[in-house]
Amino acid sequence: MSGSSWPVAIYLQDGRFGLRAPVPEDAEYAGAWYEGAFPISAEAAREHLTEHETLPWGINPTIRLIVVELDTGSVVGGVLVERQNNRVGKIVIVAGRPDPASEAAQRVRAAVLRMVVPWMMGELNLMTAVIDVPADETVVIEAARELGLVEVVRLREHIARPSGRVDLLMLERVNRRWGRADA
């Protein structure tokens, strides 16, 4: 997949991947970033972006970022941060379709998580960051633990895989500096 030919600012980056705001042209690559359970057409994705990406970040409860590979500009995924009362940030990372459990897809999601969690704790000043991760996605879980996320909920055999069912883990990090005047 090629990326946008438009000059779009990269908001966060780690040397390999960058996160940026969506642009209408991203509708063509919805298979890489759209978080829905079913595929979405480019036309439906364009409509989705038009309807949902209308409020500025400061007041929008949902922040969508597109994951691009910096070397190629290719759209390789997406991330949503769903803010609840400016306290809780629920993270949804999409990458690696049609096989999101592959090690390569997990490496992309782990890299995104490493960029997003510190940003949520710092710039967004959220009280908690939360992400759901299937128990067999060890690369993502390892990255989450490196960032200080801990398991707070385990739903037994919640995720269906071709090889059987696996647990779904809810991982959370509490921002120890939240609400402090010097934060």
VENSULSUL-V419147 format. One record per residue. RES is the residue in one letter. PHI is phi in whole degrees, 0 to 359 (* if undefined). D_LAST is the distance of its C-alpha to the last C-alpha in Angstrom with 2 decimals. Layout:
[[RES,PHI,D_LAST] [RES,PHI,D_LAST]]
//
This chain:
[[M,*,40.04] [S,269,39.34] [G,266,36.18] [S,290,35.82] [S,272,37.87] [W,282,35.64] [P,286,33.11] [V,240,29.87] [A,291,26.57] [I,277,24.96] [Y,274,21.29] [L,231,20.33] [Q,207,22.81] [D,234,23.69] [G,105,27.01] [R,250,29.20] [F,240,27.58] [G,228,25.67] [L,244,24.08] [R,218,25.05] [A,293,25.68] [P,288,29.08] [V,233,32.12] [P,306,35.45] [E,298,37.14] [D,295,35.03] [A,303,37.29] [E,294,39.86] [Y,243,37.65] [A,302,36.52] [G,300,37.91] [A,273,35.11] [W,243,32.09] [Y,287,33.28] [E,272,31.98] [G,295,35.00] [A,289,37.47] [F,241,40.31] [P,300,40.82] [I,229,40.47] [S,286,42.66] [A,299,41.48] [E,296,42.62] [A,294,40.72] [A,294,37.58] [R,298,37.91] [E,297,38.31] [H,300,35.28] [L,298,33.09] [T,297,34.63] [E,283,34.03] [H,259,30.52] [E,255,28.81] [T,249,29.24] [L,266,25.93] [P,298,23.25] [W,307,20.19] [G,302,18.00] [I,242,20.29] [N,282,22.01] [P,290,21.25] [T,241,22.66] [I,253,21.62] [R,253,24.52] [L,234,24.49] [I,261,27.68] [V,267,27.93] [V,237,30.24] [E,279,31.82] [L,296,31.11] [D,294,34.57] [T,251,36.55] [G,78,34.39] [S,290,35.52] [V,282,33.66] [V,241,33.14] [G,173,30.86] [G,205,28.18] [V,220,24.96] [L,245,23.87] [V,242,20.51] [E,263,21.51] [R,271,18.75] [Q,242,19.69] [N,56,18.30] [N,53,15.05] [R,239,14.31] [V,257,16.63] [G,244,17.34] [K,269,20.88] [I,260,21.77] [V,233,25.40] [I,246,26.58] [V,245,30.16] [A,191,32.05] [G,87,35.44] [R,289,37.73] [P,269,40.42] [D,240,39.43] [P,293,35.70] [A,274,36.29] [S,297,37.66] [E,297,35.97] [A,297,35.48] [A,296,33.76] [Q,296,31.52] [R,297,30.55] [V,296,29.49] [R,296,27.41] [A,295,25.83] [A,297,24.94] [V,297,23.43] [L,301,21.40] [R,296,20.06] [M,275,18.86] [V,283,17.63] [V,298,15.59] [P,300,12.98] [W,296,12.89] [M,295,12.58] [M,286,9.66] [G,271,7.84] [E,297,9.55] [L,281,10.87] [N,51,7.95] [L,277,10.96] [M,288,11.52] [T,219,14.34] [A,242,16.28] [V,228,20.05] [I,216,23.08] [D,262,26.78] [V,222,28.75] [P,301,32.48] [A,297,33.17] [D,272,35.39] [E,266,32.70] [T,294,31.89] [V,294,30.36] [V,291,27.63] [I,297,27.16] [E,299,26.87] [A,297,24.14] [A,298,22.24] [R,293,22.63] [E,301,21.51] [L,274,18.18] [G,92,17.89] [L,281,19.51] [V,234,22.10] [E,288,25.19] [V,243,25.00] [V,214,28.19] [R,227,31.38] [L,262,34.02] [R,294,37.26] [E,47,39.33] [H,275,37.44] [I,253,37.73] [A,273,41.21] [R,236,41.95] [P,303,45.38] [S,270,45.70] [G,138,44.73] [R,261,41.78] [V,231,38.43] [D,289,35.59] [L,250,32.48] [L,257,29.22] [M,257,26.05] [L,251,23.13] [E,218,19.62] [R,233,16.23] [V,265,13.81] [N,279,10.07] [R,296,9.48] [R,264,5.70] [W,299,6.82] [G,82,7.20] [R,278,5.25] [A,295,5.59] [D,267,3.84] [A,289,0.00]]
//
